[in-house]
Amino acid sequence: MRSVEGSVSRISPDSRYVALGSSPTRYSKVFVAPSEGGEPQLVSDSARVVDWTRDGRYLIVASARSSSEALYLLPIKDGRVAGDAIHFRTGPCRSGLINTAGALVCQSAVPGGIYGAFIGTLDDAGRLENWRPLDVRVSGSSATLALRWSPDSTQIVYGAPVEPGGIETHVVRLRNMATGEERELYKGANRPTCIWASQSPSLICSELSNSKTMDLFTIALGTGHIERIGSINSVMYGKVFFASPDDKVLYLMRPNELFRWDTATQQETTLEWITGFGSKGVPVPTQQWHARHENGRLEIRPASGGDWKPLISLRQTQSDFSPDGKWVYFHEWDTAETHGLYRISTAGGQPERVGSFPAAGALGGIFISPDQRKIIAEAQVAPEVWLMENFEPKPPGSAH
């Protein structure tokens, strides 16, 4: 009927028309097209399609006409807009449908976003003492936190998706862990990730500028000054995960590939192709260890080279190497759906449970502080689902 990239479609109750939008998460132009063929009509310049009302008089859309997201009824007659949009609820509706009774059922992220973060304390033996919520400001839907601890374990830097006016963007924030004070250092469109520089009070960051290029830049912590240091071509996904002690060589990963980039020559060198490297649930590479997921097992080997060693059968879930290189910490759950924080020695052996885990979602990360006294766990949290009835204006002449 019509080619729409990433299209979302809803068929009208009488099957005569189809509402078309180009994205399930971002605002775009919305069209209504005759189902038997014909020219689509533009009904909104910036909205997300939700569904038709049961009688087909209105198309329900989400939009941010007044800076915050809200739901509107677009009057539609003969495939065209037939009046002004009618506001009926303020607040997001990530996805929704009209049920057989004509009520709107919507799914939305809970207040604070789709991801939850928690901070725990580890005792001298590396076992968990407690968890408490970590109030990081995340409101978008498409990415987990790209979080790193400062070398002295007093601060974190994280990249977070946010949705000002319903349009998703990404920011880099610096947080003082003692006071909770945060500063926004950078705003971009494509998931910037940062590491701490060794030779200056700054961050070294990477960000996809388009589908084939990754930009590299620094952010001065004192002034916020941004300095571009280069770019890497033919990168569909990738990020910097550590640097040489003099910050002159950056080590990066993309799916199945480990490579280095020289800041002076602007040249990249593939170090190794590793199946399963950089996939979800694999610990972030360190200067001591690399990891991969192979045939349902987590395998590790020294960063200096050598044979891969199967460590444990593990589903793709949150995990991290301890800074001293002696342990892999991970989230796991049993047949009774009891979730826990576990660890296993990098030398091998049996895993041990070291505490509870604060969330049930397997998408997210674990981040252990360099002093090994704090651990941050991040996980996707369950959305809220709500139902709304009797939100449509009464048809003319109907009984009240």
TAGICOR-V363290 format. One record per pair of residues at least 6 apart in sequence whose C-alpha atoms are under 6 Angstrom apart, sorted by sequence separation. I is the first residue (numbers start at 1). J is the second residue. If there is no record, write none. Layout:
# TAGICOR-V363290
{{I:J} {I:J}}
This chain:
# TAGICOR-V363290
{{11:17} {12:18} {52:58} {63:69} {75:81} {76:82} {98:104} {122:128} {149:155} {150:156} {162:168} {175:181} {197:203} {208:214} {219:225} {243:249} {261:267} {292:298} {321:327} {333:339} {368:374} {11:18} {33:40} {52:59} {63:70} {75:82} {97:104} {121:128} {122:129} {149:156} {162:169} {175:182} {196:203} {207:214} {219:226} {243:250} {252:259} {261:268} {292:299} {301:308} {321:328} {332:339} {344:351} {368:375} {10:18} {32:40} {52:60} {62:70} {75:83} {97:105} {121:129} {148:156} {161:169} {162:170} {174:182} {195:203} {207:215} {218:226} {243:251} {252:260} {260:268} {291:299} {300:308} {320:328} {332:340} {343:351} {367:375} {10:19} {21:30} {31:40} {32:41} {51:60} {62:71} {96:105} {121:130} {148:157} {161:170} {174:183} {195:204} {206:215} {218:227} {242:251} {251:260} {260:269} {291:300} {300:309} {320:329} {331:340} {343:352} {367:376} {9:19} {20:30} {31:41} {50:60} {61:71} {96:106} {120:130} {147:157} {160:170} {173:183} {194:204} {206:216} {217:227} {250:260} {259:269} {282:292} {290:300} {299:309} {319:329} {331:341} {342:352} {366:376} {9:20} {20:31} {31:42} {50:61} {61:72} {74:85} {95:106} {120:131} {147:158} {160:171} {173:184} {194:205} {205:216} {217:228} {240:251} {241:252} {250:261} {259:270} {290:301} {299:310} {319:330} {330:341} {342:353} {366:377} {8:20} {19:31} {30:42} {31:43} {49:61} {60:72} {73:85} {95:107} {119:131} {146:158} {159:171} {172:184} {173:185} {193:205} {205:217} {217:229} {240:252} {249:261} {259:271} {289:301} {299:311} {318:330} {330:342} {341:353} {342:354} {365:377} {8:21} {19:32} {30:43} {48:61} {60:73} {73:86} {93:106} {94:107} {119:132} {146:159} {159:172} {172:185} {193:206} {205:218} {216:229} {239:252} {249:262} {258:271} {289:302} {290:303} {298:311} {318:331} {329:342} {330:343} {341:354} {365:378} {7:21} {8:22} {18:32} {30:44} {48:62} {59:73} {72:86} {93:107} {94:108} {118:132} {145:159} {158:172} {172:186} {192:206} {204:218} {216:230} {239:253} {258:272} {288:302} {289:303} {298:312} {329:343} {341:355} {364:378} {7:22} {18:33} {29:44} {47:62} {58:73} {59:74} {72:87} {93:108} {118:133} {119:134} {145:160} {158:173} {171:186} {192:207} {203:218} {216:231} {238:253} {248:263} {277:292} {288:303} {297:312} {328:343} {340:355} {341:356} {364:379} {6:22} {7:23} {17:33} {29:45} {47:63} {58:74} {72:88} {118:134} {157:173} {171:187} {203:219} {215:231} {238:254} {257:273} {276:292} {297:313} {328:344} {340:356} {341:357} {363:379} {5:22} {6:23} {17:34} {18:35} {29:46} {58:75} {117:134} {157:174} {170:187} {202:219} {214:231} {237:254} {256:273} {257:274} {276:293} {296:313} {297:314} {327:344} {340:357} {363:380} {4:22} {16:34} {17:35} {28:46} {57:75} {58:76} {71:89} {156:174} {170:188} {190:208} {202:220} {214:232} {256:274} {327:345} {339:357} {361:379} {16:35} {27:46} {28:47} {57:76} {70:89} {156:175} {170:189} {202:221} {213:232} {256:275} {326:345} {327:346} {361:380} {27:47} {70:90} {155:175} {169:189} {201:221} {213:233} {256:276} {326:346} {27:48} {70:91} {140:161} {155:176} {170:191} {212:233} {213:234} {256:277} {69:91} {138:160} {140:162} {155:177} {212:234} {213:235} {255:277} {69:92} {138:161} {139:162} {140:163} {154:177} {212:235} {255:278} {138:162} {212:236} {113:138} {211:236} {113:139} {112:139} {21:49} {206:239} {281:316} {281:317} {283:319} {281:318} {283:320} {43:81} {185:224} {12:52} {10:51} {13:56} {12:56} {317:362} {50:96} {51:97} {318:364} {320:366} {32:79} {146:193} {318:365} {319:366} {323:370} {54:102} {318:366} {68:165} {69:166} {67:165} {64:165} {153:369} {153:370} {144:364} {149:369} {128:354} {127:354} {128:355} {122:373} {121:373} {122:374} {121:374} {120:374} {120:375} {119:375} {119:376} {118:376} {118:377} {117:377} {117:378} {116:378} {116:379} {115:379} {115:380} {116:381} {114:380} {115:381} {114:381} {110:383} {109:383} {110:384} {108:383} {108:384} {107:384} {107:385} {106:385} {106:386} {105:386} {105:387} {104:387} {104:388} {103:388} {103:389}}
